[in-house]
Amino acid sequence: MMLLPLKVFALATMVLLMPKVIHQQTATDADYSFETSAFMKKTFYHNAARLAVVGKDMAASGAWGTVNESYDSLHTGKWYIEEQRYAADAVCAGIAQNNKETINRAITAIKWGFKQQNADGSYTCPDNFHSTSFFVEAVAHSCLMLQKSQFANDYKLEITLFKGKLLKSALWMIKPDVEAAGRQHNMPYTHRRYLVAAALGETGVLCNNQQLINKSENFIDEGLKLQNPVGYNPEKGGYDCSYNAVGLVYAHRYYDLVADNKYKDKILAMYAKSMQWLQTRIAADGTINPEGNTRTGLGQEKGRAGQIKTISYGSIAQDLYWWSTIKDDRYMAQFAEVVYASRKKA
């Protein structure tokens, strides 16, 4: 048996003992290209200046939406940390359209969210596991995009601050008692498996925390097992084309930012079946058929502010466009724009 020189042996041992390093730059390439694509600039981010506007979207303090603004001003009543997640759209729009003012407003909203954080990383709001998963995913995604963007140096201090707070919230989510209660509450909703996976996985990538990535894979596995043979991902015992699409947004974000090759293959197989089913719900003019939905489009549920939940045309359009990039299908990419425009008909 050939013996290694002492220095070589020591180096080899050190490499074996080193924790897995997440290559953030490589991981963010695909998602950054998606978020700054011509499609996203033309649709979701076409007018960055109109996002995160004080007096329209949020209060000057950063509290987002009517529910959180009311809580912020009265210091009583319900509030939800998830409402602050919309700041992430403003961050991505600001990056895509080179609008730093919009990003600054979004940063204010994220900071408001973290001001509500408890010492253990939790938030004292109703439905706190689910609500936290929304916020964690949104902020992790924002930071990953900012790090990749032309504004990376401008927001270096904010990213460092957010990383520490995000890690605390993500680690709170995987405390055994917290996770068990969260899983139980999320049981009827397949899309939440992909949301939680994205929240934990993206934070793991951002913070180089393999424990969170490993845990995120558990949620991906659970979501994959729930897929109906027809292709939809069940919601409350049936199908819902809108929530199916929302889950796919988090699944393709996970694919681009977190998944290794094994999980990329699994997610693509799920995505192919789900997209085949989802497209049966879309008319040629881009309008969505809500018939049979368990949660949206027929007045079944209300959102946090009491509004009737409608079909998420935006999520469906994003899914179509992302899938078009995988399949290199320019006709599907064009149809994604048709679906996005059809939201006005709904």
Buried (B, 14 or more C-beta within 10 A) or exposed (E): EEEEEEEEEEEEEEEEEEEEEBEBEEBBBBBBEBBBBEBBBEBBBEEBEEBBEEEEBBBEBBBBBBBBBBBBEEEEEEBBBBBBBBBBBBBBBBBBBEBBEBBBBBBBBBBBBBEBBEEEBBBEBEBBBBBBBBBBBBBBBBBBBBBBBEBEEBBEEBBEBBBEBBBBBBBBBBBEEBBEEBBEBBEEBBBBBBBBBBBBBBBBBBBBBBEBBBBBBBBBBBBBEBBBEEBBBBBBEEBBBBBBBBBBBBBBBBBBBBBEEEBBEBBBEBBEBBBEBBBEBBEEEBBBEBEEBBBBBBEBBEEBEEEEBBBBBBBBBBBBBBBBBBEEBEEBBEBBBBBBBBBEEE
